[in-house]
Amino acid sequence: MTLIALRLAFLVLCTLGSWSISQIYPDWAQHQLIGLALGLAGGSAVIGIDLATKSFSLRGLSAVTFGLFTGTLVSYLIGNSVLFSKVDTQTNVVAPDHNVPGVYLLGDGHCAAR
């Protein structure tokens, strides 16, 4: 019962906070119901995520976070490595060549296959 009361209080605070933020800007002050609806939707989304992840473990969260960090670091290191030092940075894909599947026309007039 206490958890329901806390969730309800959180939802009320989100709704009132979005309403007060909408009062700052003159364009949004005319549409108070939209500001209230955004706060209600945002608070409901957070509560929904909380309800959906009841059986979520902290070990899984830390593993996902570590995996994302490691993947980002490795992709950064590969992107800045010597492997791509001779790549022409001015080459841009202009439009696909629809006559040949998997072939793209590059900005310098050459074709490249996928």
N, C-alpha and C positions, 0 to 999 in steps of 0.2 A: 504494500500500500504506500509506503514511503517513497519507493522508486517512481510510482505513478505520479505522486505529488511533485517530486523533483522534475520529472519530465514535463509536467504541465507548467510548472514555474519557468522552466527553460524555454518552453514554447511561447509563453506570454512575454518573457524578456526579449526573445528574438523578434516577436511581432512589434513590441513597443520600440525596440531599437531601430528597426527598419522604418517605422513610422517617423521617429525623430530625425533620422538621417534624411528621409524624404522631405522634411520641412526645411532643410538647409537650402536646397536648390529651388528656385522659383518655378522652374518647369515641372518639377515633381510635386510641388506643394498643391498644384491643382488636381493631381491624381493620387489622392491619399489612399484610396482602396488598392491601387497597384502596389504601393509601398507596403501596405499591410499584408497583401497577398504574397509578396516576395519574402517577407520575414516569416510568414507562416509556412511557406514552402521550404525555405532554408532550414528552419527549425525542425520541420517534419522530416526532412531528408536526413538530418543528423540523428534524430531519434530512430528513424527507420534503419539507418546503418548500424546503430547501437543494438537494435533488436535482431538484426540479421547476423551479427557477429557475436552472438552469445557464447558459442562454443569455439571461438577463435583463440588460439594460443599465442602467447607472447614469443615463443620460440619460432613460430611460423613467420611472425612479423619481422623479427630480427633477421631471419634467413632471407626473406624477400628483400629487405632493405640492404643487406650486405651484398646480395646478388645484383641488385640494381646499381649500387655504388661500384662494384667491381666491373660490371659490364660497361658503365660509363667511363671509368678510368681506362680500361683496355681500349675502348673505341677512340678515346682522346689520344692515347699514346700511338695507336696505329695511324690515326689521321694526321698526326704531326711527325711521323717517322720519315726516314729517308725514302721509303717506298713510293711516296707520292711527291717527292721533291721535283721531279721532272714533268709533272702533269701541267698542261696548259690551263690556266684558270680562266682564260677568256672564252673557252669553248662552251657554248650554251645550246641546249636542245631547243630548237625553234618550233618544230611541229613534226608529228609522226608522218612517215611516208605510208599512206593508206594502201598503196598498190602492192607493197611487199610486206607481209606480216613479220613483225619483230624487227623492223628496220626503222631507224629514226634519222631524220635529216638534221645535221648539226649546223650551228651558226656559221661555220667557216666553209660550208658547201660540201662537206664530206658526209658519208652515210656511216652509221654505226649499227651493228646488230646487237640485239639483246642477248 
